[in-house]
Amino acid sequence: MLYSKLSNDIADQCRLVGLPVESVDVVPSQRDDLGHFQINSAMTLAKTLRRPPREIAGQIVSALAKINYLTNLRVDGPGFVNLSLTPDYLTRALDTLVTDPRQGVPDLGRSRGMVLLDYGGPNVAKAMHVGHLRSAIIGDTLRRLALFLGYSVLADVHLGDWGLPMGIVLGELLDRDPRLATMDPQAIAAEWLTPTIDDLNELYPAGSAKCQSDAGLMTRARALTARLQAGDASLLAMWRRIVAVSVAASEQDFARLNVHFDLWHGESRAHDRLTSLIASARQQGIAEMSEGALVIRLPEADGTEDIPPLILEKSQGGVMYAGTDLATIADRVETLAPDSILYVVDQRQHLHFEQCSEPPSASA
């Protein structure tokens, strides 16, 4: 607020004496002994006005002398204008800030547009780790700042609920309770005793360890993931119950942290849109088959190295989060119409976002 008023008052006075105000900039002083602020514009204006820079600087000083809260106005060196704020003015300005609940930030309502924030990202049936804590705290801080500054905000937790971990958990559940393989989907939804969140936290590590040591079990997990994504009724019934348990636990954890989300959407929300996105990519010749998978080839990064292809669909028919992220963006743009989307993620996601943001290569 203080700097904005100073800039506006300086512009008004320079305009009155015929100086091009767009070329007169005030900046914090680089030397505290010379003043609070400085104007270095005289040297630049000397070329356009064809006058000595110190003469122009003197004209600026004369113009600014009419601003009653400025002091120590003078020209130094080849044409630098140095200036300070009077102690009384600084005291009044600080008193105003102290008593203002918004600390000088204007209340613009919700006039700055809508921001969608993607942060948190817990995975269904898996315990959150410190990375989720970090993104949740940073993301919620950005949410509060954006609201304070006058943006409309939607915060989406974006659950990891649709990838290979689901196939691993479902496989482990089927091993522990073989009845599930033959139970009617309605019976699963109504009668199955859903594991608790503590049980789920134990299921994934156990199932993952088995899949890492047994290629056959990993193949089964991938096949179960593909069946789930293709709409297998029994697997969907199990999955819905698992998601409900995981969401309830995550809501409690985030509530303890005072972290807020407006939307509890998951990767799965974008699945139907991904189907149409894949069809469109095929039709436009953007996607191609490679070693049994459907991929989009990408150009070289900075002209030095190839970016790995973005995999839209794996060889067994399942989809990965690169594809669901693209479909999620399309869904958000169409259904929510945000002015911007911000992601709070680990630096290790750099390649993923590079893949999702690059246009396809010319050869695709």
Secondary structure, DSSP 8 states (H G I E B T S, - for coil): -HHHHHHHHHHHHHHHTT--GGG--EEE-S-TTT-SEEE-HHHHHHHHHTS-HHHHHHHHHHHHTT-TTEEEEEEETTTEEEEEE-HHHHHHHHHHHHH-TTTT----TTTT-EEEEE----BTTS---HHHHHHHHHHHHHHHHHHHHT-EEEEE--BB-SSHHHHHHHHHHHHH-GGGGTS-HHHHHHH-----HHHHHHHHHHHHHHHHH-HHHHHHHHHHHHHHHHT-HHHHHHHHHHHHHHHHHHHHHHHHTT---SB--BGGGGHHHHHHHHHHHHHTT-EEEETTEEEE---EETTTEE---EEEE-TTS---HHHHHHHHHHHHHHHT--SEEEE---GGGHHHHHHHHS---TT-
